[in-house]
């Protein structure tokens, strides 16, 4: 089918001008007026425009020569808002109606005239004017007749205005369509193209004459439309949403496809329904969107990997914003608080820090502002140690967050302390090895002299009886034991740097405990200290090194006496049978040990005694001896409630097991 040369929507041909001219002729004849005219008002421009006139001699009024005059008098202004006919009598004769205020009518020699308002849909459109050159009396019948004619004139004037508006709208539409940066196609209710612009020719490769009158499927075949956006507007132009959308494809003249986006604008006219389609080539946008989707997918994958890595890290990590609110939390950090990561988000950093490391640690370490990067060590109430790092991280928007990480360095610190202790013990060992010979020589002399004195006393009955009455034998025997103990202590200093082998033989543990308690009672030398001994008969026979056990008990009893001090108290020595193990317990009612120091009491050179009262080696040596015996040394203490030490050893040697 050949395309027509032109195919356009209905053109609006104004025909109101001839109608208005017919009405003014009718008014002039009916009212026997010298002149009659229809005017329109423009309040924004303060003008009166003569749309049609009859009987004018000095002016020509027609479609090509409209007469426009300014509104120069109050009569005209009042008539604009009036609802009934206004009469002016005596133009140029009466002072209130000077000729200069009625330029057009004064030029025609008009003396009396009437203004009848023209209104449509409640809006003042203009006025119907009838004028007379000689005096004229306007009767009520004249007024009624003028208002009837004015109703007819108002209808014609309103129709003319509508036609002019429609014509102007059509012109603007064509101008807009042609100037549009995208392809514009108007389709009638039969699906035929009635209007295209230059951009349509460029996009699809057709000449304008090749498109006008053709079916729109020529440009947008339904098989090229996405399943969710069928070109339903091809059949139903009034259903705007059916054909609008993206992911559509147009077909060019050469048969190639082009991705397009269509926007539909229904237009209803007297000649039928039309659709103005705005067609945009989205080729570059599709490429950009594809690239953006690929970039977003890479970003999502990267974020997922980052989140998995963040949660897989075995150390705790927190991120808080400038308001100190948690915005990120990994799994390890949440587990330490027995919470889920999502539940931690939004909590304050101080609250989370207190949950992790304790309230006292939070009060101490968060007391000052740590805006810059910082690293510090925190010790929890349970004794765990963590190395905490806080460093700010600036964001692109000028804001910043702070990343908080912490590492459990308890084992590392313990190893450092063990290494330090080993170094100190090595120094002690070297010192002990150097002075052992010097100490052992006087000790040997003391032991020899004490043993000789004992022999001499026992040879003479009189001397022996005197010694027994004064406990000299006991004192001399104690001198020998303590001298031998000093030799053992010297050996113990050396044993701190090497594992000592225990000489296990069957012995009576209860007897050892009782003897050590008796010696401690003599050493206390005050009635303020009360000793209590509780021996379990089932714990008597033990295969162990008696000397090592005695050395440990002597040290524990000595510490208990020092803990009671001058105020006195009670020391209890007990033996306990527990399966294949036995224990010797030394308990006191002294001042106790603070909870934060209990874990350090077995460290070498650590002492809770005052200056000059201890060197912190007793418990360190005792722990080494307990381990050599195949057992352990434990402590329970509470500040202000005394201490309880227990030496645990096996009942039988491993070779006898």
C-alpha positions as CSV (number, residue, x, y, z in Angstrom):
1,X,0.0,0.0,0.0
2,X,1.5,3.3,-1.0
3,X,2.0,5.8,1.8
4,X,0.2,9.1,1.5
5,X,2.2,12.2,1.1
6,X,0.8,13.6,4.4
7,X,-1.1,12.1,7.2
8,X,-1.7,14.3,10.3
9,X,-4.1,14.4,13.1
10,X,-7.1,16.8,12.9
11,X,-6.4,20.4,12.3
12,X,-8.6,22.8,14.3
13,X,-10.0,25.4,11.9
14,X,-11.2,28.5,13.9
15,X,-14.6,29.7,12.7
16,X,-15.6,31.8,15.7
17,X,-14.7,35.1,14.0
18,X,-17.5,34.9,11.4
19,X,-20.0,33.9,14.1
20,X,-19.1,36.9,16.3
21,X,-19.5,39.2,13.3
22,X,-22.9,37.7,12.6
23,X,-23.9,38.3,16.2
24,X,-22.9,42.0,16.2
25,X,-24.9,42.6,13.0
26,X,-27.9,41.0,14.7
27,X,-27.5,43.1,17.8
28,X,-27.2,46.3,15.7
29,X,-30.4,45.5,13.8
30,X,-32.4,44.2,16.8
31,X,-31.5,47.1,19.1
32,X,-31.5,49.7,16.2
33,X,-28.1,50.8,17.5
34,X,-25.7,52.9,15.6
35,X,-22.8,50.7,16.4
36,X,-22.4,47.3,18.0
37,X,-19.3,45.4,19.0
38,X,-18.0,42.4,21.0
39,X,-14.8,43.0,23.0
40,X,-12.6,40.7,25.1
41,X,-10.7,41.8,28.3
42,X,-7.1,41.0,29.3
43,X,-6.6,41.9,32.9
44,X,-3.0,40.9,32.9
45,X,-2.3,43.4,30.0
46,X,-5.0,45.8,31.0
47,X,-6.4,45.9,27.4
48,X,-9.7,45.7,25.5
49,X,-9.7,43.9,22.2
50,X,-12.4,44.4,19.6
51,X,-13.2,41.0,18.3
52,X,-16.1,42.0,16.0
53,X,-17.8,45.4,15.2
54,X,-20.7,46.8,13.1
55,X,-21.4,50.4,12.2
56,X,-17.9,51.8,12.9
57,X,-16.8,54.6,10.6
58,X,-13.4,55.6,12.0
59,X,-12.0,52.1,12.6
60,X,-11.7,48.9,10.7
61,X,-12.2,45.7,12.7
62,X,-11.8,42.3,11.2
63,X,-9.7,39.1,11.5
64,X,-6.6,40.7,10.1
65,X,-7.1,44.1,11.9
66,X,-8.0,43.5,15.5
67,X,-8.4,46.7,17.5
68,X,-6.7,46.8,20.9
69,X,-7.1,49.7,23.3
70,X,-6.0,50.1,27.0
71,X,-8.7,50.1,29.7
72,X,-8.8,53.8,30.6
73,X,-12.0,54.2,32.7
74,X,-13.6,52.7,35.7
75,X,-16.8,52.0,33.8
76,X,-15.0,49.4,31.7
77,X,-13.3,47.9,34.8
78,X,-16.6,47.7,36.7
79,X,-18.3,46.1,33.7
80,X,-15.7,43.3,33.7
81,X,-16.9,42.0,37.1
82,X,-20.6,43.0,36.6
83,X,-23.4,40.5,36.2
84,X,-25.9,42.8,34.5
85,X,-25.9,45.4,31.8
86,X,-24.3,48.8,32.6
87,X,-25.4,52.0,30.9
88,X,-23.3,55.1,30.1
89,X,-25.2,58.2,29.0
90,X,-23.7,61.5,28.0
91,X,-20.2,60.6,26.7
92,X,-18.4,63.9,26.1
93,X,-21.3,65.8,27.6
94,X,-21.2,64.8,31.3
95,X,-18.1,65.5,33.3
96,X,-18.0,61.9,34.7
97,X,-17.8,60.5,31.2
98,X,-15.1,62.5,29.4
99,X,-14.5,61.7,25.7
100,X,-10.8,60.8,26.4
101,X,-12.0,57.8,28.4
102,X,-14.0,56.4,25.5
103,X,-11.5,57.0,22.6
104,X,-13.1,54.5,20.1
105,X,-16.7,55.4,20.7
106,X,-16.0,59.2,21.0
107,X,-14.4,59.0,17.6
108,X,-17.6,57.5,16.3
109,X,-19.7,60.2,17.8
110,X,-21.4,57.9,20.3
111,X,-23.2,59.6,23.2
112,X,-24.9,56.7,25.0
113,X,-23.9,53.0,25.2
114,X,-24.4,49.9,27.1
115,X,-22.0,47.2,28.5
116,X,-23.4,43.7,28.8
117,X,-20.9,41.2,30.3
118,X,-20.0,38.0,28.5
119,X,-19.4,35.1,30.8
120,X,-18.8,31.4,30.3
121,X,-18.3,28.8,33.0
122,X,-18.2,31.5,35.6
123,X,-15.3,33.4,33.9
124,X,-15.6,37.0,32.5
125,X,-14.7,36.8,28.8
126,X,-15.6,40.3,27.6
127,X,-18.6,42.5,26.8
128,X,-21.3,43.1,24.3
129,X,-21.4,46.9,23.6
130,X,-24.3,48.8,21.8
131,X,-23.9,52.5,21.2
132,X,-26.1,55.4,20.0
133,X,-25.0,58.8,18.6
134,X,-28.2,60.4,19.9
135,X,-29.6,60.2,23.4
136,X,-31.1,56.8,24.0
137,X,-33.1,55.5,27.0
138,X,-32.4,51.9,27.8
139,X,-35.5,50.2,29.0
140,X,-35.8,47.0,31.0
141,X,-36.8,45.3,27.8
142,X,-33.7,46.6,26.1
143,X,-31.6,45.3,28.9
144,X,-33.2,41.9,28.8
145,X,-32.8,41.7,25.1
146,X,-29.1,42.7,25.3
147,X,-28.5,40.0,28.0
148,X,-30.1,37.4,25.8
149,X,-28.0,38.4,22.9
150,X,-24.9,38.5,25.2
151,X,-25.5,34.9,26.2
152,X,-25.3,34.0,22.5
153,X,-22.2,36.1,22.0
154,X,-20.5,34.6,25.1
155,X,-21.0,31.1,23.8
156,X,-19.5,32.1,20.4
157,X,-16.6,33.9,22.1
158,X,-15.8,31.0,24.4
159,X,-15.9,28.6,21.4
160,X,-13.5,30.9,19.5
161,X,-11.2,30.9,22.5
162,X,-11.3,27.1,22.7
163,X,-10.6,26.8,19.0
164,X,-7.7,29.2,19.2
165,X,-6.3,27.3,22.2
166,X,-6.6,24.0,20.4
167,X,-5.0,25.4,17.3
168,X,-2.2,26.9,19.3
169,X,-1.7,23.6,21.1
170,X,-1.5,21.8,17.8
171,X,1.2,24.2,16.7
172,X,3.1,23.8,19.9
173,X,2.8,20.0,19.7
174,X,4.3,20.0,16.2
175,X,7.0,22.3,17.3
176,X,7.8,20.2,20.4
177,X,7.7,17.0,18.4
178,X,10.1,18.3,15.8
179,X,12.5,19.8,18.3
180,X,12.5,16.8,20.6
181,X,15.9,15.1,21.0
182,X,14.4,11.7,20.8
183,X,12.3,10.0,18.2
184,X,8.6,11.0,18.4
185,X,5.9,9.0,16.6
186,X,2.1,9.7,16.7
187,X,-0.2,6.7,16.1
188,X,-3.9,6.9,15.5
189,X,-6.4,4.4,16.9
190,X,-6.0,2.2,13.9
191,X,-2.3,1.8,14.6
192,X,-1.2,4.0,11.7
193,X,1.6,6.5,11.9
194,X,0.3,10.1,11.5
195,X,3.3,12.1,12.6
196,X,7.1,11.6,12.9
197,X,10.1,13.9,13.6
198,X,13.6,14.1,12.2
199,X,15.0,12.0,15.1
200,X,12.7,9.1,14.0
201,X,14.2,9.2,10.5
202,X,17.7,9.1,12.0
203,X,17.0,6.3,14.5
204,X,15.2,3.9,12.1
205,X,16.7,5.0,8.7
206,X,13.4,5.7,7.0
207,X,12.4,8.9,5.1
208,X,9.4,10.6,6.6
209,X,7.2,9.9,3.6
210,X,8.0,6.2,4.0
211,X,6.6,6.1,7.5
212,X,3.4,8.3,7.3
213,X,0.4,6.1,7.0
214,X,2.2,2.9,7.7
215,X,1.5,0.5,10.6
216,X,3.6,1.1,13.6
217,X,4.6,-2.6,13.5
218,X,7.0,-1.4,10.8
219,X,9.2,0.1,13.6
220,X,8.3,-1.9,16.7
221,X,7.2,-5.4,15.7
222,X,5.5,-7.3,18.5
223,X,8.0,-10.2,18.1
224,X,10.8,-7.7,19.0
225,X,9.0,-6.6,22.2
226,X,9.9,-8.1,25.6
227,X,7.3,-10.6,26.9
228,X,6.6,-8.4,29.8
229,X,6.1,-5.3,27.6
230,X,4.0,-6.3,24.6
231,X,3.3,-3.4,22.3
232,X,-0.3,-3.4,23.3
233,X,-0.6,0.3,22.4
234,X,-0.6,-0.9,18.8
235,X,-4.1,-2.2,19.3
236,X,-5.3,-0.1,22.3
237,X,-3.8,3.4,22.1
238,X,-5.7,4.5,25.2
239,X,-4.1,1.8,27.4
240,X,-0.9,3.7,28.1
241,X,1.0,1.3,30.3
242,X,0.6,-1.7,27.9
243,X,3.3,-0.6,25.5
244,X,5.5,1.5,27.6
245,X,8.6,0.2,29.2
246,X,12.2,-0.9,28.5
247,X,13.8,-4.0,27.1
248,X,12.0,-3.4,23.8
249,X,13.6,-3.6,20.4
250,X,12.9,-1.5,17.3
251,X,13.7,-2.6,13.8
252,X,15.6,-0.4,11.4
253,X,15.1,-0.1,7.7
254,X,18.2,-2.3,7.1
255,X,16.6,-5.1,9.4
256,X,19.0,-4.5,12.3
257,X,17.7,-4.3,15.9
258,X,18.1,-1.4,18.3
259,X,17.2,-1.5,22.0
260,X,14.7,1.2,22.8
261,X,12.6,2.6,25.6
262,X,9.1,3.8,24.9
263,X,7.0,6.4,26.8
264,X,3.4,6.7,25.8
265,X,1.2,9.8,26.0
266,X,-2.5,9.3,25.0
267,X,-4.2,12.2,23.2
268,X,-8.0,12.4,22.8
269,X,-9.5,14.7,20.1
270,X,-12.8,15.1,18.3
271,X,-11.4,13.1,15.5
272,X,-10.4,10.1,17.7
273,X,-7.7,8.8,20.0
274,X,-4.0,9.2,19.3
275,X,-0.9,8.0,21.1
276,X,2.3,10.1,21.0
277,X,5.2,7.6,21.5
278,X,8.6,8.9,22.8
279,X,11.2,6.5,21.6
280,X,14.7,6.6,23.1
281,X,17.7,4.7,21.8
282,X,19.2,3.1,24.9
283,X,22.1,1.3,23.2
284,X,24.7,3.2,25.2
285,X,22.7,3.0,28.4
286,X,22.4,-0.8,28.0
287,X,26.1,-1.1,27.6
288,X,26.6,1.1,30.6
289,X,24.1,-0.9,32.6
290,X,25.7,-4.1,31.6
291,X,29.1,-2.8,32.7
292,X,27.5,-1.5,35.9
293,X,25.9,-4.9,36.6
294,X,29.2,-6.6,36.0
295,X,30.9,-4.2,38.3
296,X,28.3,-4.6,41.0
297,X,28.5,-8.4,40.7
298,X,32.3,-8.1,41.1
299,X,31.7,-5.8,44.1
300,X,29.2,-8.2,45.6
301,X,31.6,-11.1,45.2
302,X,34.4,-9.0,46.7
303,X,32.2,-8.0,49.6
304,X,31.2,-11.6,50.2
305,X,34.8,-12.7,50.2
306,X,35.7,-9.8,52.5
307,X,32.8,-10.7,54.9
308,X,33.8,-14.4,54.9
309,X,37.4,-13.4,55.6
310,X,36.3,-11.0,58.3
311,X,34.3,-13.6,60.1
312,X,36.9,-16.4,59.5
313,X,39.6,-14.4,61.4
314,X,40.2,-16.1,64.7
315,X,40.8,-12.9,66.6
316,X,38.1,-10.4,67.6
317,X,37.4,-7.5,65.4
318,X,35.0,-4.6,65.9
319,X,34.3,-1.4,63.9
320,X,32.7,1.6,65.6
321,X,31.7,5.0,64.1
322,X,32.5,8.5,65.3
323,X,29.6,8.2,67.7
324,X,31.2,5.2,69.3
325,X,28.4,2.9,68.1
326,X,29.4,-0.6,66.8
327,X,28.8,-0.9,63.0
328,X,30.6,-4.2,62.3
329,X,31.4,-7.2,64.4
330,X,33.0,-10.5,63.4
331,X,31.9,-14.0,64.6
332,X,34.9,-14.4,67.0
333,X,34.1,-11.1,68.8
334,X,30.5,-12.0,69.2
335,X,31.3,-15.5,70.5
336,X,33.5,-14.0,73.2
337,X,30.4,-12.1,74.4
338,X,28.1,-15.1,73.9
339,X,26.1,-13.1,71.4
340,X,25.3,-13.0,67.7
341,X,27.1,-10.5,65.4
342,X,23.8,-8.9,64.5
343,X,22.9,-8.3,68.2
344,X,26.2,-6.5,68.8
345,X,25.6,-3.9,66.0
346,X,24.3,-0.7,67.5
347,X,25.7,-1.2,71.0
348,X,28.1,1.4,72.4
349,X,31.8,0.6,72.2
350,X,32.3,1.1,76.0
351,X,29.5,-1.5,76.7
352,X,31.1,-4.0,74.4
353,X,34.6,-3.4,75.8
354,X,33.2,-3.9,79.3
355,X,31.6,-7.2,78.2
356,X,34.8,-8.4,76.6
357,X,37.5,-7.3,79.2
358,X,35.5,-6.3,82.3
359,X,34.1,-3.1,83.7
360,X,37.3,-2.1,85.5
361,X,39.4,-2.5,82.3
362,X,36.8,-0.4,80.4
363,X,36.8,2.3,83.1
364,X,40.7,2.4,83.0
365,X,41.5,2.1,79.3
366,X,38.6,4.1,77.9
367,X,38.9,7.0,80.4
368,X,40.8,9.1,77.9
369,X,40.2,9.8,74.3
370,X,42.1,7.6,72.0
371,X,41.6,9.3,68.7
372,X,44.9,8.3,67.2
373,X,46.2,4.8,66.6
374,X,47.1,3.1,69.8
375,X,48.1,-0.3,71.1
376,X,47.8,-1.4,74.7
377,X,47.6,-4.6,76.8
378,X,44.5,-5.5,78.8
379,X,44.3,-8.1,81.5
380,X,40.8,-9.4,82.3
381,X,39.5,-10.4,85.7
382,X,40.0,-14.1,84.8
383,X,43.7,-13.4,84.2
384,X,43.7,-13.6,80.4
385,X,45.8,-11.0,78.6
386,X,44.9,-9.4,75.3
387,X,46.9,-7.0,73.0
388,X,44.3,-4.4,71.8
389,X,44.9,-2.3,68.8
390,X,42.7,0.7,67.8
391,X,43.3,2.6,64.6
392,X,41.1,5.1,62.7
393,X,40.0,4.5,59.1
394,X,38.9,7.5,57.0
395,X,35.9,7.1,54.7
396,X,35.3,8.7,51.3
397,X,32.6,11.0,52.6
398,X,35.0,12.7,55.0
399,X,33.8,10.7,58.0
400,X,35.8,8.0,59.7
401,X,35.4,4.8,61.7
402,X,37.8,3.0,64.1
403,X,38.8,-0.6,63.8
404,X,39.5,-2.4,67.0
405,X,41.3,-5.8,67.1
406,X,42.6,-7.8,69.9
407,X,44.9,-10.9,70.2
408,X,45.0,-13.3,73.1
409,X,48.7,-13.0,74.2
410,X,48.3,-14.9,77.5
411,X,50.3,-17.9,76.3
412,X,52.9,-15.6,74.7
413,X,53.2,-13.5,77.9
414,X,53.5,-16.7,80.0
415,X,56.3,-17.9,77.7
416,X,58.0,-14.6,78.0
417,X,57.7,-14.7,81.8
418,X,58.9,-18.3,81.7
419,X,61.9,-17.3,79.6
420,X,62.6,-14.4,81.9
421,X,62.3,-16.7,84.9
422,X,64.6,-19.3,83.2
423,X,67.1,-16.6,82.7
424,X,66.9,-15.4,86.3
425,X,67.0,-19.0,87.5
426,X,70.1,-19.6,85.4
427,X,71.7,-16.6,87.0
428,X,70.6,-17.9,90.4
429,X,72.0,-21.3,89.5
430,X,75.3,-19.8,88.5
431,X,75.4,-17.8,91.8
432,X,74.4,-20.9,93.9
433,X,77.1,-23.0,92.2
434,X,79.7,-20.3,93.0
435,X,78.8,-20.0,96.7
436,X,77.7,-23.6,97.4
437,X,81.3,-24.6,98.4
438,X,81.7,-21.6,100.7
439,X,78.3,-22.3,102.4
440,X,78.8,-26.1,102.6
441,X,82.2,-25.8,104.4
442,X,80.8,-23.9,107.5
443,X,77.7,-26.0,107.4
444,X,79.9,-29.1,107.6
445,X,81.7,-27.7,110.5
446,X,78.5,-26.8,112.3
447,X,77.1,-30.3,111.7
448,X,80.4,-32.0,112.9
449,X,80.5,-29.9,116.1
450,X,76.8,-30.6,116.9
451,X,77.2,-34.3,116.3
452,X,80.4,-34.4,118.5
453,X,78.6,-32.6,121.3
454,X,75.7,-35.1,121.1
455,X,78.2,-38.0,121.4
456,X,80.0,-36.4,124.3
457,X,76.7,-35.8,126.2
458,X,75.6,-39.4,125.7
459,X,78.9,-40.8,127.2
460,X,78.3,-39.3,130.5
461,X,75.1,-40.2,132.3
462,X,75.0,-37.1,134.4
463,X,75.5,-34.9,131.4
464,X,72.9,-36.9,129.5
465,X,70.3,-36.5,132.3
466,X,71.0,-32.7,132.4
467,X,70.7,-32.5,128.6
468,X,67.4,-34.4,128.6
469,X,66.0,-32.1,131.3
470,X,66.9,-29.0,129.3
471,X,66.1,-30.5,125.8
472,X,69.7,-30.0,124.8
473,X,69.7,-33.2,122.8
474,X,66.6,-31.9,120.8
475,X,68.3,-28.6,120.1
476,X,71.5,-30.1,119.0
477,X,69.6,-32.6,116.7
478,X,67.6,-29.7,115.3
479,X,70.9,-27.8,114.6
480,X,72.1,-30.9,112.6
481,X,68.8,-31.1,110.7
482,X,68.7,-27.5,109.9
483,X,72.3,-27.5,108.7
484,X,71.5,-30.4,106.5
485,X,68.4,-28.6,105.3
486,X,70.6,-25.6,104.3
487,X,72.6,-27.9,102.2
488,X,69.4,-29.2,100.6
489,X,68.2,-25.6,100.0
490,X,71.5,-24.9,98.3
491,X,70.9,-27.9,96.2
492,X,67.3,-26.7,95.6
493,X,68.6,-23.4,94.1
494,X,70.6,-25.5,91.6
495,X,67.6,-27.7,91.0
496,X,65.6,-24.6,89.8
497,X,67.5,-24.8,86.6
498,X,67.3,-28.6,86.1
499,X,64.8,-31.3,86.9
500,X,65.7,-33.0,90.2
501,X,65.2,-36.8,90.4
502,X,63.2,-37.9,93.5
503,X,64.5,-40.7,95.6
504,X,61.2,-42.5,96.3
505,X,61.1,-44.9,99.3
506,X,58.3,-46.0,101.5
507,X,57.8,-43.5,104.4
508,X,55.2,-42.4,106.8
509,X,53.6,-39.2,105.5
510,X,51.7,-38.5,108.8
511,X,55.0,-38.7,110.8
512,X,56.7,-36.2,108.4
513,X,53.7,-33.8,108.7
514,X,53.7,-34.1,112.5
515,X,57.5,-33.5,112.8
516,X,57.3,-30.4,110.5
517,X,54.4,-29.0,112.5
518,X,56.4,-29.5,115.8
519,X,59.4,-27.7,114.3
520,X,57.1,-24.9,113.1
521,X,55.5,-24.6,116.6
522,X,59.0,-24.2,118.1
523,X,59.9,-21.6,115.5
524,X,56.7,-19.6,116.1
525,X,57.7,-19.1,119.7
526,X,54.4,-17.4,120.6
527,X,51.2,-18.5,122.3
528,X,49.1,-16.4,119.9
529,X,49.5,-19.0,117.2
530,X,47.5,-22.2,117.6
531,X,48.4,-25.4,115.7
532,X,45.8,-28.0,114.7
533,X,46.9,-31.3,113.3
534,X,44.5,-33.7,111.5
535,X,46.1,-36.9,110.1
536,X,44.3,-39.4,108.0
537,X,45.5,-42.9,108.8
538,X,44.9,-44.0,105.2
539,X,47.4,-41.5,104.0
540,X,50.4,-42.7,106.1
541,X,52.2,-45.1,103.8
542,X,53.6,-43.3,100.7
543,X,56.4,-44.1,98.3
544,X,58.0,-40.7,98.0
545,X,61.1,-38.6,98.7
546,X,60.8,-37.7,102.4
547,X,63.4,-34.9,102.2
548,X,61.6,-33.1,99.3
549,X,58.3,-33.4,101.1
550,X,59.8,-32.1,104.3
551,X,61.4,-29.1,102.5
552,X,58.0,-28.2,100.9
553,X,56.1,-28.5,104.2
554,X,58.7,-26.5,106.1
555,X,58.4,-23.7,103.5
556,X,54.6,-23.8,103.6
557,X,54.5,-23.7,107.4
558,X,57.1,-20.9,107.5
559,X,54.9,-18.8,105.1
560,X,51.8,-19.5,107.2
561,X,53.6,-18.2,110.4
562,X,54.6,-15.1,108.5
563,X,51.0,-14.6,107.2
564,X,49.6,-14.7,110.8
565,X,52.2,-12.2,112.1
566,X,52.0,-10.8,115.6
567,X,48.2,-10.9,115.8
568,X,48.3,-14.7,115.7
569,X,45.7,-17.1,114.5
570,X,45.3,-20.8,113.7
571,X,47.4,-23.0,111.5
572,X,46.1,-26.4,110.5
573,X,48.1,-29.3,109.1
574,X,46.1,-32.1,107.5
575,X,46.7,-35.3,105.5
576,X,44.1,-36.4,103.0
577,X,43.7,-39.6,101.0
578,X,42.1,-39.2,97.6
579,X,42.1,-42.3,95.5
580,X,45.7,-43.0,94.3
581,X,46.8,-39.6,95.6
582,X,47.5,-38.1,99.0
583,X,47.7,-34.5,100.0
584,X,49.3,-32.6,102.8
585,X,47.3,-29.4,103.5
586,X,48.6,-26.4,105.3
587,X,45.9,-23.7,106.0
588,X,46.1,-20.5,107.9
589,X,43.7,-17.8,109.0
590,X,46.0,-14.9,108.0
591,X,45.5,-11.9,105.8
592,X,45.2,-14.0,102.6
593,X,46.4,-13.1,99.1
594,X,44.6,-10.6,96.7
595,X,42.9,-12.3,93.8
596,X,45.0,-10.5,91.2
597,X,48.2,-11.9,92.9
598,X,47.2,-15.5,93.4
599,X,48.5,-16.6,90.0
600,X,51.9,-15.1,90.7
601,X,52.8,-16.6,94.0
602,X,54.8,-19.5,92.4
603,X,56.8,-17.1,90.3
604,X,60.5,-16.9,91.3
605,X,61.4,-13.7,93.2
606,X,57.8,-12.8,93.7
607,X,56.8,-12.2,97.3
608,X,53.8,-10.7,99.2
609,X,56.0,-10.2,102.2
610,X,57.5,-6.9,103.2
611,X,61.0,-5.8,102.3
612,X,63.7,-8.0,103.9
613,X,61.3,-10.7,104.8
614,X,61.6,-12.9,101.7
615,X,63.2,-13.3,98.4
616,X,60.4,-15.1,96.6
617,X,62.2,-18.4,96.1
618,X,60.4,-20.6,98.6
619,X,57.2,-21.4,96.7
620,X,59.1,-21.5,93.3
621,X,61.4,-24.2,94.8
622,X,58.4,-26.0,96.4
623,X,56.6,-26.1,93.1
624,X,59.7,-27.5,91.4
625,X,60.0,-30.2,94.1
626,X,56.3,-31.1,93.9
627,X,56.6,-31.6,90.1
628,X,59.8,-33.7,90.7
629,X,57.6,-35.9,93.1
630,X,55.2,-36.4,90.2
631,X,52.6,-34.3,92.0
632,X,51.4,-30.7,92.1
633,X,51.1,-27.7,94.5
634,X,47.8,-25.8,94.6
635,X,46.6,-22.7,96.4
636,X,43.2,-21.3,97.4
637,X,43.2,-17.9,99.0
638,X,40.9,-15.0,99.6
639,X,42.0,-11.6,100.8
640,X,41.1,-11.3,104.5
641,X,40.2,-15.0,104.9
642,X,43.5,-16.8,104.9
643,X,45.2,-19.2,102.5
644,X,45.1,-23.0,101.9
645,X,48.1,-24.8,100.2
646,X,48.0,-28.5,99.2
647,X,50.9,-30.7,98.2
648,X,49.5,-33.5,96.0
649,X,51.7,-36.6,95.5
650,X,51.0,-40.1,94.3
651,X,50.8,-42.9,96.9
652,X,53.0,-45.2,94.9
653,X,56.0,-44.8,92.7
654,X,55.4,-45.2,89.0
655,X,57.8,-48.3,88.9
656,X,55.5,-49.9,91.6
657,X,52.3,-49.0,89.8
